[in-house]
Amino acid sequence: MGGPAGPPRLLHAPHPLLCLLCLLPPLLRVAGPSQAPRDQPVWMLLEQYCHAITTLTNLSGPYSYCNTTLDQIGTCWPRSAAGALVERQCPEYFNGVKYNTTRNAYRECLENGTWASRINYSQCEPILDDKQRKYDLHYRVALIVNYLGHCVSVAALVAAFLLFLALRSIRCLRNVIHWNLITTFILRNVMWFLLQLIDHEVHESNEVWCRCITTSFNYFVVTNFFWMFVEGCYLHTAIVMTYSTDRLRKRLFLFIGWCVPCPIIIAWAIGKLYYENEQCWFGKEPGDLVDYIYQGPIILVLLINFVFLFNIVRILMTKLRASTTSETIQYRVSLCLSSTASSMERCARL
């Protein structure tokens, strides 16, 4: 039987490594780890710094442990024993904002030797100057205005929806299209409110139900634009093509508005699942193209609606000119008929 295990060994670091440990913290205080992308030298130095600290304080023993890792903010979580709650100093700077470094962030090393996905930064409070306080105030005001605007919008839309529901006498095809468009606006705003209620930790953990809410929101966004397309298609058919609206089929418009967006969103969800399966599928990073799967058709129907609008305005202007010319001719004829015989020669010249 061997004796008890000794204390953790402190490994000797080479001279260049000690220089790195001495020089890197001041550099990070100036640049801020959160402002350095992963492919830049500062972030690479930060990773080396994180692993170097772990090398100096390696754990020994047969128990499982969590390996050294660097989170998205730039906090270094050293090699730690399984089941331990590890605390690290709050970052000094994040996104250009200075934080109180006397507080700590916490992360659990699970029993299976992996880090918990949830990191508790709730105690890290920003140190705000007057300019930052004004910015924070303006942001809160803008947020309140945004919420109030959505609330007023939903209230007005629900009132319009109930009117269409109560007045059965006005349920012609045109008003049915309006009714469906209003419905998409209501559902889109409701899903927007649900997205705002999602906690940041849930957003980072990428829960299945959270991804379903994002998928539903994007579906109603697409249906919203497709029902706008249906509105433009109906108006264009009635005015430009002089086609009897009685012969237009309601089922065709319902299929375009509600069914066509389904394969678009399914394709988008598959793309997100295999290529960008993170953060509840919400948001878009530079260079990511998956969101264009549903944004592309939206842009397309907007362009088609612009063509519809151009043609409708052109036809209306043509009819207006024709109506003005006809009224002018009728006026001249009536003037000639009511004139005396002495003015017939003048009428002939007209």
C-alpha positions as CSV (number, residue, x, y, z in Angstrom):
1,M,0.0,0.0,0.0
2,G,1.4,3.3,-1.0
3,G,1.2,6.5,1.1
4,P,-1.4,9.2,0.6
5,A,-1.1,11.3,-2.6
6,G,1.0,14.4,-2.2
7,P,-0.2,17.9,-3.0
8,P,-0.7,19.0,-6.6
9,R,2.6,19.4,-8.3
10,L,3.8,22.8,-9.5
11,L,5.5,22.2,-12.8
12,H,8.4,24.5,-13.8
13,A,7.7,26.7,-16.8
14,P,10.3,27.7,-19.3
15,H,11.5,31.3,-19.3
16,P,9.5,32.3,-22.5
17,L,6.3,31.0,-20.8
18,L,6.9,33.1,-17.7
19,C,7.4,36.1,-19.9
20,L,4.0,35.3,-21.6
21,L,2.3,35.0,-18.2
22,C,3.7,38.4,-17.2
23,L,3.0,40.3,-20.3
24,L,-0.4,38.9,-21.4
25,P,-2.7,40.1,-18.6
26,P,-1.9,43.8,-19.2
27,L,-2.4,43.3,-22.9
28,L,-5.8,41.7,-22.3
29,R,-6.8,44.6,-20.0
30,V,-6.2,47.0,-22.8
31,A,-7.6,45.0,-25.7
32,G,-10.3,43.0,-23.9
33,P,-10.6,39.3,-24.8
34,S,-14.2,39.8,-25.9
35,Q,-13.1,42.2,-28.6
36,A,-10.6,39.8,-30.2
37,P,-12.1,37.3,-32.7
38,R,-10.9,33.7,-32.4
39,D,-8.7,33.9,-35.5
40,Q,-6.7,36.9,-34.3
41,P,-3.4,36.7,-32.5
42,V,-4.7,38.2,-29.2
43,W,-7.3,35.4,-28.9
44,M,-4.6,32.8,-29.7
45,L,-2.4,34.3,-27.0
46,L,-5.3,34.2,-24.6
47,E,-5.8,30.4,-25.3
48,Q,-2.0,29.8,-24.7
49,Y,-2.2,31.9,-21.5
50,C,-5.2,29.8,-20.3
51,H,-3.5,26.5,-21.0
52,A,-0.2,27.8,-19.5
53,I,-1.8,28.6,-16.2
54,T,-3.3,25.1,-16.1
55,T,0.1,23.6,-16.9
56,L,1.5,25.4,-13.9
57,T,-1.2,24.0,-11.6
58,N,-1.9,20.6,-13.0
59,L,-4.0,18.3,-10.9
60,S,-2.8,14.8,-10.1
61,G,-4.7,11.7,-9.0
62,P,-6.9,9.0,-10.4
63,Y,-10.2,10.9,-10.2
64,S,-11.9,12.4,-13.3
65,Y,-11.6,16.1,-14.1
66,C,-12.7,18.7,-16.6
67,N,-10.1,19.9,-19.1
68,T,-9.1,23.5,-19.6
69,T,-11.5,25.5,-21.7
70,L,-12.0,29.0,-22.8
71,D,-15.6,30.3,-23.0
72,Q,-17.1,32.7,-25.5
73,I,-16.5,35.7,-23.3
74,G,-12.8,34.9,-22.9
75,T,-12.8,33.5,-19.3
76,C,-10.3,30.7,-18.7
77,W,-11.7,27.8,-16.8
78,P,-8.8,25.7,-15.6
79,R,-8.5,22.0,-15.2
80,S,-10.8,21.1,-12.2
81,A,-11.9,18.1,-10.3
82,A,-15.3,16.5,-11.2
83,G,-18.2,17.7,-9.1
84,A,-16.4,21.0,-8.2
85,L,-18.0,24.4,-8.5
86,V,-15.3,26.6,-10.0
87,E,-15.2,30.3,-9.6
88,R,-13.3,32.8,-11.7
89,Q,-12.9,36.5,-11.6
90,C,-15.3,38.5,-13.7
91,P,-13.8,39.8,-16.9
92,E,-12.4,43.4,-16.6
93,Y,-13.8,44.4,-20.0
94,F,-16.5,42.9,-22.2
95,N,-17.8,44.6,-25.4
96,G,-16.0,47.8,-24.4
97,V,-17.8,48.0,-21.0
98,K,-15.7,47.8,-17.7
99,Y,-16.9,45.3,-15.1
100,N,-16.4,44.9,-11.4
101,T,-13.6,42.4,-11.1
102,T,-14.1,41.9,-7.3
103,R,-17.1,39.7,-8.2
104,N,-16.9,36.1,-9.5
105,A,-18.4,34.0,-12.2
106,Y,-19.2,30.4,-11.5
107,R,-19.3,27.2,-13.5
108,E,-19.8,23.6,-12.5
109,C,-17.5,20.7,-13.4
110,L,-19.9,17.8,-13.8
111,E,-19.3,14.3,-12.4
112,N,-18.7,12.9,-15.9
113,G,-15.7,15.2,-16.4
114,T,-17.4,17.8,-18.7
115,W,-18.1,21.4,-18.1
116,A,-21.7,22.5,-17.6
117,S,-23.0,24.5,-20.5
118,R,-24.5,27.1,-18.2
119,I,-22.1,29.7,-16.8
120,N,-23.3,32.0,-14.0
121,Y,-22.2,35.6,-14.8
122,S,-25.1,37.1,-12.8
123,Q,-22.8,38.7,-10.2
124,C,-20.7,40.4,-12.8
125,E,-21.9,44.0,-12.8
126,P,-20.8,46.7,-15.3
127,I,-19.2,49.9,-14.0
128,L,-20.9,52.6,-15.9
129,D,-19.8,56.2,-16.5
130,D,-22.2,59.0,-17.3
131,K,-22.1,58.3,-21.1
132,Q,-22.8,54.7,-20.6
133,R,-25.6,55.4,-18.2
134,K,-27.2,57.6,-20.8
135,Y,-26.8,54.9,-23.4
136,D,-28.3,52.4,-21.0
137,L,-31.3,54.8,-20.4
138,H,-31.8,55.3,-24.1
139,Y,-31.7,51.6,-24.7
140,R,-34.3,51.0,-22.1
141,V,-36.6,53.7,-23.5
142,A,-36.2,52.2,-27.0
143,L,-37.0,48.8,-25.6
144,I,-40.2,50.1,-23.9
145,V,-41.3,51.9,-27.0
146,N,-40.7,48.7,-29.0
147,Y,-42.9,46.7,-26.6
148,L,-45.6,49.3,-26.5
149,G,-45.7,49.5,-30.3
150,H,-46.1,45.7,-30.5
151,C,-48.8,45.8,-27.9
152,V,-50.8,48.5,-29.7
153,S,-50.3,46.7,-33.0
154,V,-51.7,43.4,-31.6
155,A,-54.6,45.2,-30.0
156,A,-55.6,46.9,-33.2
157,L,-55.1,43.7,-35.2
158,V,-57.2,41.7,-32.8
159,A,-60.0,44.3,-33.0
160,A,-59.9,44.1,-36.8
161,F,-59.9,40.3,-36.7
162,L,-63.0,40.2,-34.4
163,L,-64.8,42.6,-36.8
164,F,-64.2,40.3,-39.7
165,L,-65.3,37.4,-37.6
166,A,-68.6,39.1,-36.5
167,L,-69.6,40.7,-39.8
168,R,-70.5,37.7,-42.0
169,S,-72.1,39.9,-44.6
170,I,-68.7,41.2,-45.8
171,R,-67.0,37.9,-46.3
172,C,-66.2,38.2,-50.0
173,L,-62.9,36.9,-51.4
174,R,-61.2,40.3,-51.0
175,N,-62.0,40.6,-47.3
176,V,-61.1,36.9,-46.7
177,I,-57.6,37.8,-48.0
178,H,-57.5,40.8,-45.7
179,W,-58.6,38.6,-42.8
180,N,-55.8,36.1,-43.4
181,L,-53.2,38.8,-43.7
182,I,-54.4,40.2,-40.3
183,T,-54.1,36.7,-38.8
184,T,-50.5,36.4,-39.9
185,F,-49.7,39.7,-38.4
186,I,-51.2,38.7,-35.1
187,L,-49.5,35.3,-35.0
188,R,-46.2,36.9,-36.0
189,N,-46.4,39.4,-33.1
190,V,-47.4,36.7,-30.6
191,M,-44.4,34.6,-31.5
192,W,-42.2,37.7,-31.2
193,F,-43.4,38.2,-27.6
194,L,-42.6,34.5,-26.8
195,L,-39.1,35.0,-28.2
196,Q,-38.6,38.0,-26.0
197,L,-39.5,35.9,-22.9
198,I,-36.8,33.3,-23.6
199,D,-34.1,33.5,-21.0
200,H,-30.5,34.0,-22.2
201,E,-29.4,30.8,-20.5
202,V,-32.1,28.8,-22.4
203,H,-31.0,30.6,-25.5
204,E,-27.5,29.5,-25.1
205,S,-28.5,25.9,-24.1
206,N,-30.3,25.5,-27.4
207,E,-33.4,23.7,-26.1
208,V,-35.7,21.9,-28.5
209,W,-38.8,23.8,-27.6
210,C,-36.8,27.1,-28.0
211,R,-35.9,26.1,-31.5
212,C,-39.5,25.3,-32.2
213,I,-40.6,28.8,-31.2
214,T,-38.0,30.3,-33.5
215,T,-39.1,28.1,-36.3
216,S,-42.8,29.0,-35.8
217,F,-41.8,32.7,-35.7
218,N,-40.0,32.5,-39.0
219,Y,-42.9,30.5,-40.5
220,F,-45.3,33.3,-39.7
221,V,-42.9,35.9,-41.0
222,V,-42.8,34.0,-44.3
223,T,-46.6,33.6,-44.4
224,N,-47.0,37.3,-43.6
225,F,-45.1,38.2,-46.8
226,F,-46.8,35.6,-48.9
227,W,-50.2,36.9,-47.9
228,M,-49.0,40.4,-48.9
229,F,-48.1,38.7,-52.2
230,V,-51.7,37.3,-52.4
231,E,-53.1,40.8,-51.8
232,G,-50.9,42.2,-54.7
233,C,-51.8,39.2,-56.9
234,Y,-55.6,39.8,-56.4
235,L,-55.4,43.5,-57.0
236,H,-53.2,43.1,-60.1
237,T,-55.5,40.4,-61.5
238,A,-58.6,42.6,-61.0
239,I,-57.2,45.9,-62.4
240,V,-54.5,45.0,-64.9
241,M,-55.7,41.7,-66.4
242,T,-59.4,42.8,-66.2
243,Y,-60.1,39.3,-65.0
244,S,-63.4,38.6,-63.2
245,T,-62.6,38.2,-59.5
246,D,-65.6,35.9,-59.1
247,R,-63.7,33.2,-61.0
248,L,-60.7,33.4,-58.7
249,R,-60.5,30.5,-56.3
250,K,-60.2,31.0,-52.6
251,R,-58.5,27.7,-52.1
252,L,-55.6,28.7,-54.5
253,F,-54.9,31.8,-52.4
254,L,-55.1,29.8,-49.1
255,F,-52.6,27.3,-50.6
256,I,-50.2,30.1,-51.6
257,G,-50.5,31.9,-48.2
258,W,-50.3,29.0,-45.8
259,C,-48.9,26.0,-47.6
260,V,-46.1,27.3,-49.8
261,P,-44.1,28.7,-46.9
262,C,-44.1,25.2,-45.2
263,P,-41.4,23.5,-47.4
264,I,-39.3,26.7,-47.3
265,I,-39.3,26.7,-43.5
266,I,-38.7,22.9,-43.4
267,A,-35.6,23.4,-45.6
268,W,-34.4,26.2,-43.4
269,A,-34.8,24.1,-40.2
270,I,-32.9,21.2,-41.8
271,G,-30.1,23.6,-42.7
272,K,-30.0,25.1,-39.2
273,L,-30.0,21.6,-37.7
274,Y,-27.0,20.4,-39.6
275,Y,-24.9,23.6,-40.1
276,E,-25.9,26.2,-37.4
277,N,-27.4,24.2,-34.5
278,E,-26.9,26.8,-31.8
279,Q,-28.5,29.6,-29.8
280,C,-32.1,28.4,-30.5
281,W,-31.5,29.1,-34.3
282,F,-32.1,32.8,-33.6
283,G,-29.8,35.4,-35.0
284,K,-27.4,35.5,-37.9
285,E,-23.6,35.5,-37.8
286,P,-21.6,37.2,-40.6
287,G,-21.0,34.8,-43.5
288,D,-23.9,32.4,-42.5
289,L,-26.1,31.7,-45.5
290,V,-28.7,29.3,-44.1
291,D,-31.2,32.2,-43.2
292,Y,-31.3,33.1,-46.9
293,I,-33.3,29.9,-47.5
294,Y,-36.4,31.7,-46.2
295,Q,-35.2,35.3,-46.7
296,G,-34.7,34.7,-50.5
297,P,-38.3,33.9,-51.2
298,I,-39.4,36.9,-49.1
299,I,-37.2,39.1,-51.3
300,L,-38.6,37.5,-54.4
301,V,-42.3,38.1,-53.5
302,L,-41.4,41.7,-52.5
303,L,-39.9,42.2,-56.0
304,I,-43.0,40.7,-57.6
305,N,-45.2,42.9,-55.6
306,F,-43.2,45.9,-56.7
307,V,-43.9,44.9,-60.4
308,F,-47.6,44.5,-59.5
309,L,-47.6,48.0,-58.0
310,F,-45.8,49.5,-61.0
311,N,-48.3,47.9,-63.4
312,I,-51.3,49.0,-61.3
313,V,-50.2,52.6,-61.1
314,R,-49.5,52.5,-64.9
315,I,-52.9,51.2,-65.7
316,L,-54.6,53.7,-63.4
317,M,-52.7,56.6,-64.9
318,T,-53.7,55.5,-68.4
319,K,-57.3,55.2,-67.5
320,L,-57.2,58.6,-65.8
321,R,-55.7,60.2,-68.9
322,A,-58.3,58.5,-71.1
323,S,-61.1,59.6,-68.8
324,T,-59.8,63.2,-68.8
325,T,-59.6,63.2,-72.6
326,S,-63.2,61.8,-73.0
327,E,-64.6,64.5,-70.6
328,T,-62.8,67.2,-72.6
329,I,-64.3,66.0,-75.9
330,Q,-67.8,65.8,-74.4
331,Y,-67.5,69.3,-73.1
332,R,-66.4,70.7,-76.4
333,V,-69.3,68.9,-78.2
334,S,-71.8,70.2,-75.8
335,L,-70.4,73.7,-76.1
336,C,-70.7,73.5,-79.9
337,L,-74.3,72.2,-79.8
338,S,-75.4,75.0,-77.5
339,S,-73.7,77.7,-79.4
340,T,-75.4,80.0,-81.9
341,A,-75.0,79.7,-85.7
342,S,-72.5,82.5,-85.6
343,S,-70.1,80.4,-83.6
344,M,-70.3,77.2,-85.8
345,E,-67.1,78.2,-87.7
346,R,-65.2,78.5,-84.4
347,C,-66.5,75.1,-83.3
348,A,-65.3,73.5,-86.6
349,R,-61.9,74.8,-85.8
350,L,-62.0,73.2,-82.4
